[in-house]
Amino acid sequence: MEIVKVDLSNLFLINDFLKNAGDSLTGFRYFNTRSLDVINNHLITYVISVDSNIIGYGHLDKDGETIWLGIAVAEAYKGKGYGRVMMNHLIDFAKAKSITSIDLSVDADNIKAQHLYQSFGFVCYDKKNNTYYYKLFL
């Protein structure tokens, strides 16, 4: 397993992830309304490579004063700890940059993801429609 930082020079890695993600894209809709070059606005973007397959994605995105975390793991690799690995990398990066809080949103029916976020200390602060909003104070 390798964590790879993504920038414009290796943007194709995100396309590789999106091709491999399968049903994970049902809940991870970040790129449905954004072009890949949105990563220019990210504080950090990572992918996880396993045996030359891009199976995980994560970012920290600044929107005004809010830092948003987004992650996804390809359907075939869920439940194997890769989401936890990505979360650790993103949170470590945030701490190193003295970021004081991170927000994320998750579908209400994505119970496994909610349990993962809660295990890192994220707390639900709002519920709108079928989306829960979580925050972690660092």
N, CA, C and O of each residue as an XYZ file, in Angstrom:
552
protein
N       0.840     -1.182      0.000
C       0.000      0.000      0.000
C       0.884      1.245      0.000
O       1.908      1.299      0.681
N       0.471      2.230     -0.771
C       1.204      3.492     -0.847
C       0.207      4.650     -0.846
O      -0.815      4.607     -1.531
N       0.520      5.677     -0.071
C      -0.252      6.927     -0.086
C       0.477      7.875     -1.030
O       1.669      8.138     -0.865
N      -0.245      8.383     -2.015
C       0.363      9.243     -3.033
C      -0.315     10.603     -2.994
O      -1.541     10.696     -3.051
N       0.488     11.660     -2.897
C      -0.037     13.026     -2.973
C      -0.375     13.321     -4.435
O       0.416     13.042     -5.336
N      -1.555     13.887     -4.652
C      -1.999     14.203     -6.006
C      -1.873     15.702     -6.251
O      -2.236     16.522     -5.408
N      -1.350     16.038     -7.426
C      -1.315     17.423     -7.889
C      -1.612     17.401     -9.384
O      -2.001     16.361     -9.915
N      -1.440     18.507    -10.061
C      -1.796     18.549    -11.487
C      -0.935     17.620    -12.339
O      -1.351     17.219    -13.426
N       0.257     17.275    -11.860
C       1.137     16.418    -12.652
C       0.698     14.955    -12.664
O       1.075     14.203    -13.563
N      -0.093     14.548    -11.677
C      -0.561     13.158    -11.634
C      -2.071     13.073    -11.420
O      -2.573     12.156    -10.771
N      -2.769     14.037    -11.974
C      -4.214     14.134    -11.846
C      -4.928     12.884    -12.355
O      -6.024     12.561    -11.897
N      -4.309     12.188    -13.297
C      -4.889     10.967    -13.854
C      -5.171      9.927    -12.769
O      -6.002      9.039    -12.960
N      -4.480     10.034    -11.633
C      -4.707      9.072    -10.553
C      -6.144      9.162    -10.012
O      -6.720      8.156     -9.598
N      -6.705     10.357    -10.021
C      -8.096     10.504     -9.579
C      -9.028      9.820    -10.580
O      -9.977      9.140    -10.189
N      -8.755     10.003    -11.866
C      -9.549      9.293    -12.878
C      -9.462      7.788    -12.677
O     -10.463      7.080    -12.791
N      -8.257      7.299    -12.376
C      -8.082      5.871    -12.116
C      -8.941      5.428    -10.935
O      -9.570      4.371    -10.980
N      -8.964      6.241     -9.877
C      -9.798      5.906     -8.733
C     -11.273      5.870     -9.135
O     -11.986      4.922     -8.805
N     -11.722      6.888     -9.837
C     -13.133      6.969    -10.217
C     -13.547      5.775    -11.077
O     -14.685      5.314    -10.988
N     -12.640      5.276    -11.904
C     -12.931      4.093    -12.734
C     -13.030      2.829    -11.876
O     -13.795      1.920    -12.199
N     -12.261      2.767    -10.786
C     -12.219      1.578     -9.929
C     -13.212      1.607     -8.775
O     -13.395      0.592     -8.104
N     -13.858      2.741     -8.529
C     -14.615      2.932     -7.293
C     -15.897      2.119     -7.210
O     -16.334      1.779     -6.111
N     -16.504      1.803     -8.334
C     -17.737      1.024     -8.315
C     -18.862      1.752     -7.601
O     -19.047      2.956     -7.777
N     -19.611      1.012     -6.793
C     -20.773      1.573     -6.100
C     -20.421      2.621     -5.056
O     -21.313      3.291     -4.536
N     -19.141      2.778     -4.739
C     -18.738      3.821     -3.780
C     -19.115      5.209     -4.278
O     -19.299      6.126     -3.478
N     -19.231      5.369     -5.580
C     -19.549      6.682     -6.134
C     -21.005      7.071     -5.893
O     -21.383      8.223     -6.103
N     -21.816      6.124     -5.458
C     -23.201      6.446     -5.096
C     -23.219      7.413     -3.918
O     -24.023      8.345     -3.891
N     -22.340      7.196     -2.946
C     -22.264      8.063     -1.775
C     -21.221      9.154     -1.894
O     -21.308     10.170     -1.204
N     -20.236      8.964     -2.760
C     -19.179      9.958     -2.943
C     -19.425     10.662     -4.272
O     -19.018     10.179     -5.329
N     -20.093     11.805     -4.204
C     -20.518     12.518     -5.403
C     -19.712     13.793     -5.659
O     -20.123     14.635     -6.457
N     -18.586     13.936     -4.997
C     -17.800     15.171     -5.048
C     -17.477     15.585     -6.483
O     -17.595     16.760     -6.831
N     -17.073     14.629     -7.314
C     -16.670     14.974     -8.681
C     -17.836     14.964     -9.663
O     -17.634     15.180    -10.858
N     -19.040     14.720     -9.185
C     -20.203     14.792    -10.079
C     -20.435     16.205    -10.588
O     -20.932     16.394    -11.698
N     -20.078     17.197     -9.781
C     -20.343     18.592    -10.144
C     -19.067     19.423    -10.208
O     -19.131     20.650    -10.291
N     -17.905     18.766    -10.172
C     -16.633     19.491    -10.185
C     -15.684     18.832    -11.171
O     -15.707     17.615    -11.352
N     -14.852     19.644    -11.804
C     -13.796     19.083    -12.650
C     -12.628     18.659    -11.760
O     -12.504     19.103    -10.619
N     -11.792     17.809    -12.296
C     -10.676     17.285    -11.511
C      -9.707     18.375    -11.063
O      -9.048     18.232    -10.033
N      -9.618     19.451    -11.821
C      -8.666     20.501    -11.442
C      -9.104     21.286    -10.210
O      -8.412     22.217     -9.799
N     -10.240     20.926     -9.612
C     -10.653     21.524     -8.337
C      -9.587     21.266     -7.271
O      -9.528     21.975     -6.267
N      -8.755     20.265     -7.483
C      -7.723     19.980     -6.478
C      -6.755     21.143     -6.312
O      -6.028     21.200     -5.321
N      -6.733     22.077     -7.271
C      -5.924     23.292     -7.098
C      -6.338     24.051     -5.844
O      -5.526     24.763     -5.252
N      -7.602     23.903     -5.434
C      -8.116     24.598     -4.253
C      -7.952     23.785     -2.977
O      -8.186     24.301     -1.884
N      -7.553     22.522     -3.096
C      -7.412     21.666     -1.920
C      -6.152     22.015     -1.141
O      -5.148     22.446     -1.710
N      -6.224     21.825      0.148
C      -5.018     21.933      0.968
C      -4.132     20.718      0.734
O      -2.905     20.826      0.723
N      -4.764     19.556      0.546
C      -4.045     18.316      0.260
C      -5.016     17.350     -0.414
O      -6.209     17.334     -0.112
N      -4.490     16.557     -1.318
C      -5.255     15.491     -1.973
C      -4.367     14.262     -2.012
O      -3.205     14.341     -2.411
N      -4.913     13.124     -1.596
C      -4.184     11.859     -1.604
C      -5.003     10.784     -2.312
O      -6.230     10.854     -2.382
N      -4.294      9.795     -2.831
C      -4.919      8.542     -3.236
C      -4.142      7.404     -2.582
O      -2.986      7.561     -2.190
N      -4.801      6.265     -2.475
C      -4.159      5.060     -1.967
C      -3.982      4.109     -3.143
O      -4.924      3.823     -3.883
N      -2.756      3.629     -3.295
C      -2.434      2.660     -4.343
C      -2.138      1.308     -3.693
O      -1.341      1.215     -2.760
N      -2.786      0.272     -4.198
C      -2.548     -1.095     -3.743
C      -2.321     -1.945     -4.990
O      -3.198     -2.048     -5.848
N      -1.148     -2.547     -5.084
C      -0.822     -3.386     -6.248
C      -1.105     -2.664     -7.558
O      -1.692     -3.237     -8.476
N      -0.687     -1.411     -7.640
C      -0.842     -0.557     -8.824
C      -2.288     -0.184     -9.132
O      -2.560      0.365    -10.200
N      -3.218     -0.466     -8.229
C      -4.603     -0.035     -8.381
C      -4.876      1.121     -7.429
O      -4.496      1.069     -6.260
N      -5.533      2.162     -7.925
C      -5.902      3.291     -7.085
C      -7.241      2.956     -6.449
O      -8.268      2.923     -7.128
N      -7.228      2.706     -5.133
C      -8.410      2.178     -4.456
C      -8.986      3.132     -3.402
O     -10.035      2.846     -2.824
N      -8.322      4.243     -3.149
C      -8.805      5.184     -2.149
C      -8.504      6.613     -2.548
O      -7.567      6.878     -3.301
N      -9.300      7.520     -2.042
C      -9.170      8.941     -2.348
C      -9.473      9.728     -1.077
O     -10.321      9.326     -0.281
N      -8.778     10.851     -0.888
C      -9.083     11.738      0.222
C      -8.577     13.141     -0.033
O      -7.595     13.339     -0.749
N      -9.262     14.125      0.563
C      -8.818     15.514      0.424
C      -9.251     16.341      1.618
O     -10.156     15.972      2.367
N      -8.581     17.464      1.771
C      -9.005     18.557      2.635
C      -9.186     19.765      1.733
O      -8.263     20.175      1.030
N     -10.384     20.328      1.762
C     -10.767     21.405      0.857
C     -11.211     22.600      1.693
O     -12.080     22.465      2.554
N     -10.624     23.764      1.447
C     -10.987     24.964      2.202
C     -12.086     25.711      1.459
O     -11.952     26.055      0.285
N     -13.184     25.951      2.185
C     -14.313     26.709      1.650
C     -14.604     27.824      2.644
O     -15.254     27.597      3.665
N     -14.129     29.016      2.350
C     -14.208     30.109      3.320
C     -13.337     29.767      4.509
O     -12.141     29.519      4.357
N     -13.928     29.754      5.692
C     -13.178     29.406      6.909
C     -13.321     27.927      7.273
O     -12.732     27.468      8.252
N     -14.094     27.189      6.493
C     -14.357     25.788      6.797
C     -13.422     24.875      6.002
O     -13.234     25.058      4.799
N     -12.848     23.906      6.681
C     -12.033     22.879      6.034
C     -12.891     21.619      5.941
O     -13.307     21.063      6.957
N     -13.148     21.178      4.712
C     -13.978     20.003      4.465
C     -13.108     18.802      4.150
O     -12.175     18.889      3.352
N     -13.416     17.697      4.775
C     -12.743     16.435      4.509
C     -13.636     15.592      3.618
O     -14.844     15.505      3.837
N     -13.041     14.977      2.623
C     -13.766     14.039      1.771
C     -12.921     12.803      1.568
O     -11.730     12.902      1.272
N     -13.530     11.633      1.725
C     -12.819     10.387      1.439
C     -13.760      9.422      0.739
O     -14.983      9.531      0.837
N     -13.157      8.476      0.028
C     -13.897      7.370     -0.569
C     -12.932      6.210     -0.762
O     -11.748      6.404     -1.037
N     -13.458      5.011     -0.614
C     -12.700      3.785     -0.852
C     -13.480      2.979     -1.880
O     -14.701      2.856     -1.781
N     -12.775      2.430     -2.867
C     -13.429      1.623     -3.887
C     -14.209      0.491     -3.234
O     -13.768     -0.099     -2.248
N     -15.354      0.204     -3.790
C     -16.281     -0.776     -3.217
C     -15.594     -2.104     -2.888
O     -15.841     -2.672     -1.824
N     -14.757     -2.594     -3.760
C     -14.110     -3.895     -3.561
C     -13.109     -3.895     -2.410
O     -12.669     -4.961     -1.980
N     -12.744     -2.725     -1.908
C     -11.726     -2.617     -0.859
C     -12.287     -2.091      0.459
O     -11.535     -1.871      1.408
N     -13.597     -1.890      0.526
C     -14.208     -1.400      1.767
C     -14.095     -2.452      2.861
O     -14.091     -3.655      2.600
N     -14.002     -1.957      4.106
C     -13.954     -2.857      5.251
C     -12.586     -3.453      5.525
O     -12.462     -4.372      6.335
N     -11.554     -2.942      4.858
C     -10.201     -3.479      5.013
C      -9.251     -2.495      5.679
O      -8.044     -2.731      5.726
N      -9.789     -1.390      6.195
C      -8.987     -0.425      6.936
C      -8.419      0.716      6.122
O      -7.720      1.568      6.670
N      -8.698      0.759      4.831
C      -8.127      1.822      3.997
C      -8.738      3.192      4.305
O      -8.050      4.209      4.216
N     -10.012      3.225      4.662
C     -10.629      4.490      5.069
C      -9.960      5.046      6.309
O      -9.723      6.250      6.403
N      -9.654      4.183      7.257
C      -8.961      4.590      8.485
C      -7.565      5.124      8.154
O      -7.134      6.125      8.726
N      -6.868      4.469      7.246
C      -5.531      4.936      6.835
C      -5.625      6.331      6.236
O      -4.827      7.208      6.568
N      -6.606      6.540      5.346
C      -6.757      7.857      4.716
C      -7.121      8.911      5.758
O      -6.578     10.016      5.739
N      -8.027      8.580      6.656
C      -8.412      9.527      7.711
C      -7.191      9.931      8.532
O      -6.999     11.115      8.809
N      -6.376      8.974      8.918
C      -5.171      9.278      9.697
C      -4.264     10.247      8.951
O      -3.756     11.198      9.545
N      -4.054     10.020      7.658
C      -3.183     10.904      6.877
C      -3.753     12.323      6.793
O      -3.022     13.301      6.950
N      -5.045     12.426      6.547
C      -5.658     13.750      6.428
C      -5.653     14.494      7.758
O      -5.371     15.691      7.797
N      -5.960     13.802      8.838
C      -5.963     14.445     10.155
C      -4.552     14.827     10.574
O      -4.352     15.902     11.141
N      -3.573     13.976     10.309
C      -2.178     14.317     10.611
C      -1.734     15.562      9.840
O      -1.051     16.427     10.389
N      -2.125     15.646      8.566
C      -1.795     16.828      7.767
C      -2.430     18.073      8.394
O      -1.776     19.107      8.535
N      -3.703     17.965      8.766
C      -4.407     19.107      9.365
C      -3.726     19.565     10.648
O      -3.546     20.762     10.869
N      -3.353     18.619     11.483
C      -2.662     18.971     12.732
C      -1.331     19.653     12.447
O      -0.978     20.627     13.111
N      -0.590     19.151     11.468
C       0.708     19.742     11.123
C       0.556     21.167     10.604
O       1.469     21.981     10.742
N      -0.590     21.469     10.010
C      -0.861     22.819      9.483
C      -1.614     23.688     10.487
O      -2.061     24.784     10.151
N      -1.753     23.198     11.723
C      -2.434     23.928     12.803
C      -3.884     24.260     12.481
O      -4.403     25.292     12.908
N      -4.528     23.386     11.731
C      -5.954     23.525     11.464
C      -6.693     23.156     12.745
O      -6.351     22.166     13.392
N      -7.695     23.937     13.114
C      -8.355     23.734     14.407
C      -9.624     22.885     14.327
O     -10.061     22.336     15.338
N     -10.218     22.773     13.143
C     -11.397     21.919     13.006
C     -11.553     21.463     11.567
O     -11.080     22.109     10.632
N     -12.229     20.333     11.417
C     -12.507     19.748     10.102
C     -13.981     19.372     10.074
O     -14.510     18.829     11.044
N     -14.639     19.662      8.960
C     -16.040     19.296      8.765
C     -16.147     18.239      7.673
O     -15.261     18.106      6.828
N     -17.234     17.498      7.703
C     -17.551     16.574      6.622
C     -19.045     16.363      6.583
O     -19.753     16.634      7.554
N     -19.516     15.878      5.455
C     -20.920     15.506      5.333
C     -20.988     14.065      4.866
O     -20.103     13.578      4.161
N     -22.062     13.388      5.273
C     -22.216     11.971      4.946
C     -23.702     11.674      4.803
O     -24.535     12.248      5.505
N     -24.018     10.774      3.888
C     -25.406     10.359      3.726
C     -25.900      9.697      5.007
O     -25.164      8.955      5.658
N     -27.150      9.972      5.359
C     -27.731      9.449      6.594
C     -27.719      7.923      6.646
O     -27.630      7.342      7.728
N     -27.807      7.272      5.494
C     -27.840      5.809      5.489
C     -26.460      5.157      5.431
O     -26.358      3.931      5.390
N     -25.404      5.961      5.427
C     -24.040      5.416      5.379
C     -23.529      5.221      6.811
O     -22.660      5.953      7.286
N     -24.085      4.230      7.470
C     -23.820      3.981      8.886
C     -22.355      3.605      9.126
O     -21.759      4.048     10.107
N     -21.773      2.799      8.247
C     -20.372      2.393      8.436
C     -19.445      3.599      8.410
O     -18.529      3.693      9.227
N     -19.674      4.521      7.482
C     -18.841      5.726      7.415
C     -19.038      6.574      8.665
O     -18.075      7.122      9.201
N     -20.267      6.685      9.130
C     -20.525      7.466     10.334
C     -19.780      6.872     11.530
O     -19.216      7.610     12.337
N     -19.777      5.564     11.644
C     -19.035      4.923     12.737
C     -17.542      5.198     12.623
O     -16.872      5.429     13.629
N     -17.019      5.174     11.399
C     -15.604      5.497     11.196
C     -15.327      6.925     11.667
O     -14.384      7.150     12.426
N     -16.124      7.876     11.235
C     -15.899      9.273     11.603
C     -16.014      9.467     13.113
O     -15.209     10.179     13.713
N     -17.000      8.843     13.715
C     -17.184      8.952     15.159
C     -15.996      8.353     15.910
O     -15.631      8.841     16.979
N     -15.391      7.303     15.359
C     -14.235      6.694     16.028
C     -13.034      7.638     16.051
O     -12.127      7.464     16.865
N     -13.022      8.627     15.172
C     -11.965      9.642     15.160
C     -12.335     10.854     16.004
O     -11.532     11.777     16.149
N     -13.529     10.861     16.556
C     -13.958     11.978     17.398
C     -14.867     12.981     16.715
O     -15.228     13.987     17.325
N     -15.248     12.741     15.470
C     -16.189     13.629     14.798
C     -17.542     13.542     15.498
O     -17.966     12.467     15.922
N     -18.216     14.696     15.612
C     -19.517     14.784     16.265
C     -20.514     15.382     15.279
O     -20.228     16.380     14.617
N     -21.687     14.760     15.191
C     -22.742     15.263     14.318
C     -23.299     16.555     14.902
O     -23.681     16.598     16.071
N     -23.346     17.613     14.083
C     -23.865     18.895     14.554
C     -25.088     19.367     13.781
O     -25.716     20.352     14.170
N     -25.437     18.687     12.695
C     -26.608     19.106     11.930
C     -27.086     17.954     11.050
O     -26.311     17.091     10.639
N     -28.383     17.971     10.779
C     -28.991     16.984      9.894
C     -29.928     17.733      8.965
O     -30.851     18.411      9.417
N     -29.690     17.611      7.669
C     -30.555     18.244      6.676
C     -30.887     17.203      5.619
O     -30.005     16.574      5.033
N     -32.177     17.041      5.396
C     -32.649     16.040      4.445
C     -32.017     14.694      4.791
O     -32.219     14.191      5.897
N     -31.281     14.119      3.902
C     -30.643     12.822      4.149
C     -29.146     12.959      4.356
O     -28.395     12.022      4.085
N     -28.706     14.110      4.831
C     -27.279     14.359      5.031
C     -27.015     14.742      6.479
O     -27.720     15.565      7.062
N     -25.983     14.126      7.044
C     -25.518     14.475      8.384
C     -24.220     15.249      8.235
O     -23.393     14.943      7.376
N     -24.051     16.262      9.089
C     -22.849     17.094      9.088
C     -22.094     16.855     10.384
O     -22.660     16.919     11.475
N     -20.803     16.576     10.242
C     -19.949     16.249     11.376
C     -18.799     17.249     11.460
O     -18.399     17.842     10.458
N     -18.275     17.425     12.674
C     -17.125     18.298     12.911
C     -16.181     17.612     13.894
O     -16.603     16.940     14.835
N     -14.900     17.807     13.640
C     -13.847     17.350     14.544
C     -13.036     18.562     14.949
O     -12.540     19.298     14.096
N     -12.897     18.773     16.253
C     -12.016     19.828     16.768
C     -10.656     19.219     17.059
O     -10.538     18.199     17.738
N      -9.628     19.877     16.524
C      -8.247     19.355     16.698
C      -7.528     20.099     17.797
O      -6.368     19.803     18.085
